[in-house]
């Protein structure tokens, strides 16, 4: 935690993502099936964080997406998690941004070709 973050935390100032204790509407619980890409995101997180690899932790993912800012934080849970995983892999020099962009383009091309063939 940066020193200014520690000072803020020590002063009791809440971040935009901390809604504990705030008044709010009832939370509607809806069971929704996972989309394929959400399953892939969760699988990646599980593999990258397992005991053998121990490359990323849930705490690191949280740290990254809590720094996104309110606009990006308000994206869906798996959108935040996916973006945080990408940031962590680049931060830890597992991939570079150009490598990540190349791989994403290849996946998009494959997905487009598969969709066109249906």
Secondary structure, 3 states (H helix, E strand, C coil): CCHHHHHHHHCCCCCCCCCCCCCCCCCCCCCCCCCHHHHHHHHHHHHHCCCCCCCCCHHHHHHHHCCCCHHHHCCCHHHHHHHHHHHHHHHCCCCCHHHHHHHHHHHHHHHHHHHHHC
